[in-house]
Amino acid sequence: MTDSLSPETRLARGPGHDAATGAVVPPIHPSTTFMRDSSYELVGDHIYARYGNPNVDAVEELATTLDGGADAAVFASGLAGVAALFETVDSGRHIAAPRVMYHGAQDWLRRISDRRSIGLTLFDDVSVDSIRDALRPGETDLVWVECPVNPTWDIVDIEAVAAVVHQIGGRLAVDATCAPPVTMRALDLGADYVFHSATKYFNGHTDLLAGIVVTARGDARWDDVRLVRKLTGGVLGAFEAWLLMRGMRTLHLRYERASSNALAIARHLEGNPALEAVLYPGLESHPHHDLARRQMTNGFGGMMSLLVAGGEEAARRVVARVRLFSPATSLGGVESLIEHRFVVEGPHSVVPRNLLRVSVGIEDVADLVADLDQALAG
Ligand SMILES: Cc1ncc(COP(=O)(O)O)c(C=O)c1O
């Protein structure tokens, strides 16, 4: 019967009750080591917590099901997951990735490219043609894209990109941090790996770091990703995995609410003379709106960017005036955040200086609109 359950039901139920005690909420297993019996066989499935533990397993099982993958691996942060996947690229091979992407992941890419003789091509836009031009047949091993793209919220045509990447024997990894599987399933669209910084929507309460990589196939490459996690100690701790599971149980509700709040705010702000543009894939005016509708079947998420008229100073004055939005980086939590993205990314950032990145939370939308209105009017 459980095979037919909807994602919403699976999320709400989480890992189910604890069979040993009948506890409705699963226990935390903080033990770092696991016993053997008198014949020196392991009593359960675990050996040592760096290899995984029951709380990590529960998150992996649920994440695998939600994304429709073959397996998932949970990491101590999003970047630990990104690093493990890139670590499986051999020297002499090639990676293609966007010029505009999460800056920390790009910093890591540049580092391994420099130190391990891995070719790196950064493509300027996320159109299929641009990505095709960045490929080196026979050499390109991994193509990394974000969807939606942070912080322009452009949308990648995952199905079309997967086709061109597979044509030259490469693999496609999609950073779907801002479009979790309650709205977009990148593996169904042809990606080989989907990545989530679970620090964001999966957990949703801004109180832990975690990363999840889900694979379409269990194969030697995937075994290597797991081996890297084991050897580098990149696994999530038991308490954080338990907290993450608690957060995940409301993912669908939080994402739905953040999406409807964000859409209402984007529509309200579009045309405000204090803004040059509102970037949000849910707006009909967004250049990739039709594609977003096709790929994001249950909401466009809570992320948007505001290009403030009057440049960097004007943008920073808006952040200084908000009273309800918290001026802080990160995204995907229940509370709304606003940030001047250029300052956060640093001097190498290619983000426009007048861009404010907004993570819309689950508060009353009227309160959020009133706060942005007064900050923009001031
Ligand atoms: C799109 C995206 N990918 C990856 C990461 C890295 O995740 P973490 O901060 O959990 O290491 C972030 C963090 O902000 C992100 O926004």
The ligand as a Tripos MOL2 file, in Angstrom:
@<TRIPOS>MOLECULE
LIG
   16    16     1     0     0
SMALL
NO_CHARGES

@<TRIPOS>ATOM
      1 C1         21.7750   27.2410   -4.4690 C.3       1 LIG1
      2 C2         22.7010   26.8240   -3.3620 C.ar      1 LIG1
      3 N1         23.4850   25.7460   -3.5190 N.ar      1 LIG1
      4 C3         24.3310   25.3470   -2.5500 C.ar      1 LIG1
      5 C4         24.4430   26.0260   -1.3530 C.ar      1 LIG1
      6 C5         25.4150   25.5420   -0.2930 C.3       1 LIG1
      7 O1         24.7190   24.9490    0.7630 O.3       1 LIG1
      8 P1         25.1750   25.0160    2.3100 P.3       1 LIG1
      9 O2         25.1950   26.4430    2.7200 O.co2     1 LIG1
     10 O3         24.1570   24.1690    2.9760 O.co2     1 LIG1
     11 O4         26.5420   24.4050    2.3680 O.co2     1 LIG1
     12 C6         23.6520   27.1480   -1.1420 C.ar      1 LIG1
     13 C7         23.7810   27.9210    0.1130 C.2       1 LIG1
     14 O5         23.3960   29.0510    0.2150 O.2       1 LIG1
     15 C8         22.7600   27.5570   -2.1740 C.ar      1 LIG1
     16 O6         21.9640   28.6390   -2.0170 O.3       1 LIG1
@<TRIPOS>BOND
     1     1     2 1
     2     2     3 ar
     3     2    15 ar
     4     3     4 ar
     5     4     5 ar
     6     5     6 1
     7     5    12 ar
     8     6     7 1
     9     7     8 1
    10     8     9 2
    11     8    10 1
    12     8    11 1
    13    12    13 1
    14    12    15 ar
    15    13    14 2
    16    15    16 1
@<TRIPOS>SUBSTRUCTURE
     1 LIG1         1 GROUP 0 **** ****
